[in-house]
Amino acid sequence: MKVIMLQTVKKVGQQGQVLEVSEGYARNFLLPKGYAVEASKGNVKSLDEQKKSEERKKEKELEEAKKFADKITNTSLSMKAKSGEGGKLFGSVTSKDIAELLAKKGIKVDKRKIELSEPIKSLGEYELNVKLYPEINATLKVKISQ
């Protein structure tokens, strides 16, 4: 019997797959638990439409992420911080501080997407990587001054 998987089931199949399984397994386990539906023409057609819709949605998200990356790349931030001798800061600048600065400029970015290997602890100019989408990164310039 051919079924369309609605959920991923270990050792059976992934969500969205069309599989050939034994009739008893389908009727007694997969169908009653809602893990699968029978692969009729209508169900296969709706699965294809759903896949196309998801693909269009991903393409749209990718385009939006590219535009957002350009906006971030063209932005430079400057921040004042107290420092001691040799340009060492009293405290540090973290990704949370940078996200707050971006929010003041009207750009909302989650602090977890700003990649800092360690907090900034001295004066100077820094280029930070902002991960927006799996393939899309933006470079943000931050200047820390006294």
C-alpha positions as CSV (number, residue, x, y, z in Angstrom):
1,M,0.0,0.0,0.0
2,K,1.3,3.5,-0.9
3,V,1.2,6.1,1.9
4,I,2.3,9.7,2.3
5,M,4.2,10.3,5.5
6,L,2.8,13.2,7.5
7,Q,5.5,12.9,10.2
8,T,8.9,11.4,10.4
9,V,8.9,7.9,11.8
10,K,12.2,6.2,12.7
11,K,13.3,3.4,10.4
12,V,10.2,4.0,8.2
13,G,10.5,7.4,6.4
14,Q,10.7,11.2,6.5
15,Q,7.9,13.7,6.4
16,G,6.5,14.2,2.9
17,Q,7.9,10.9,1.5
18,V,5.7,8.6,-0.6
19,L,6.4,5.0,0.6
20,E,5.2,1.5,-0.2
21,V,4.5,-0.3,3.1
22,S,2.6,-3.4,4.0
23,E,-1.2,-3.0,4.2
24,G,-1.4,-4.2,7.8
25,Y,1.3,-1.8,9.0
26,A,-0.5,1.1,7.3
27,R,-4.0,0.2,8.5
28,N,-3.0,-0.8,12.1
29,F,-0.3,1.7,12.9
30,L,0.5,4.5,10.5
31,L,-3.0,5.6,9.5
32,P,-4.7,5.5,13.0
33,K,-1.9,7.3,14.7
34,G,-1.9,10.1,12.1
35,Y,1.7,9.4,10.9
36,A,0.5,8.9,7.3
37,V,-2.3,9.1,4.8
38,E,-3.2,6.9,1.9
39,A,-1.5,8.0,-1.3
40,S,-4.6,8.8,-3.4
41,K,-4.4,11.1,-6.4
42,G,-5.8,14.0,-4.4
43,N,-3.4,13.6,-1.5
44,V,-0.4,13.3,-3.9
45,K,-1.5,16.5,-5.7
46,S,-1.9,18.4,-2.4
47,L,1.6,17.2,-1.3
48,D,3.1,18.6,-4.5
49,E,1.3,21.9,-4.0
50,Q,2.5,22.1,-0.4
51,K,6.1,21.4,-1.5
52,K,5.9,24.2,-4.2
53,S,4.5,26.6,-1.6
54,E,7.3,25.8,0.8
55,E,9.9,26.3,-1.9
56,R,8.4,29.7,-2.8
57,K,8.4,30.7,0.8
58,K,12.1,29.8,1.2
59,E,13.0,31.8,-1.9
60,K,11.2,34.8,-0.5
61,E,13.0,34.5,2.8
62,L,16.3,34.2,1.0
63,E,15.7,37.4,-0.9
64,E,14.6,39.2,2.3
65,A,17.8,38.0,4.0
66,K,19.9,39.3,1.2
67,K,18.3,42.8,1.4
68,F,18.7,42.8,5.1
69,A,22.4,41.8,4.8
70,D,23.0,44.7,2.4
71,K,21.4,47.1,5.0
72,I,23.6,45.8,7.8
73,T,26.8,45.8,5.7
74,N,26.1,49.5,4.8
75,T,25.7,50.4,8.5
76,S,28.5,51.3,10.8
77,L,28.2,51.8,14.5
78,S,30.2,53.9,16.9
79,M,30.1,53.5,20.6
80,K,31.7,55.4,23.5
81,A,33.1,53.5,26.4
82,K,35.3,54.4,29.4
83,S,38.8,53.1,29.1
84,G,42.0,53.1,31.1
85,E,45.7,53.1,30.1
86,G,46.6,51.5,26.8
87,G,43.0,51.6,25.5
88,K,41.7,48.8,27.8
89,L,38.0,49.1,28.5
90,F,36.5,49.1,32.0
91,G,34.2,46.2,31.3
92,S,33.6,44.9,27.8
93,V,31.3,45.3,24.8
94,T,29.1,42.2,24.1
95,S,26.8,41.1,21.3
96,K,23.9,42.3,23.5
97,D,25.3,45.9,23.5
98,I,25.8,45.8,19.7
99,A,22.2,44.4,19.2
100,E,20.9,47.3,21.3
101,L,22.8,49.8,19.2
102,L,21.4,48.3,16.0
103,A,17.9,48.5,17.5
104,K,18.3,52.2,18.1
105,K,19.1,52.6,14.4
106,G,15.9,50.7,13.5
107,I,17.6,47.3,12.6
108,K,16.4,44.4,14.7
109,V,18.9,41.6,15.0
110,D,19.0,38.8,17.6
111,K,22.1,39.0,19.8
112,R,22.8,35.3,19.1
113,K,23.2,36.0,15.4
114,I,26.1,38.5,16.0
115,E,29.3,36.4,16.1
116,L,31.8,37.5,18.7
117,S,34.6,35.0,19.6
118,E,35.0,36.9,22.8
119,P,33.7,40.2,24.1
120,I,35.5,43.4,22.9
121,K,37.8,44.7,25.6
122,S,39.8,47.4,24.0
123,L,39.3,50.6,21.9
124,G,39.4,50.4,18.1
125,E,37.5,49.4,15.0
126,Y,36.1,45.9,14.6
127,E,34.4,44.0,11.8
128,L,31.8,41.5,13.1
129,N,30.0,38.8,11.3
130,V,26.2,38.6,11.5
131,K,24.7,35.3,10.5
132,L,21.3,36.0,9.0
133,Y,20.4,32.8,7.0
134,P,22.3,29.5,6.5
135,E,24.2,30.8,3.4
136,I,24.0,34.6,4.1
137,N,26.3,36.6,6.4
138,A,26.7,40.3,6.7
139,T,29.7,42.3,7.9
140,L,29.1,45.0,10.5
141,K,31.6,47.7,11.3
142,V,31.8,48.8,14.9
143,K,34.0,51.6,16.3
144,I,34.7,51.7,20.0
145,S,36.0,55.1,21.1
146,Q,36.6,56.9,24.4
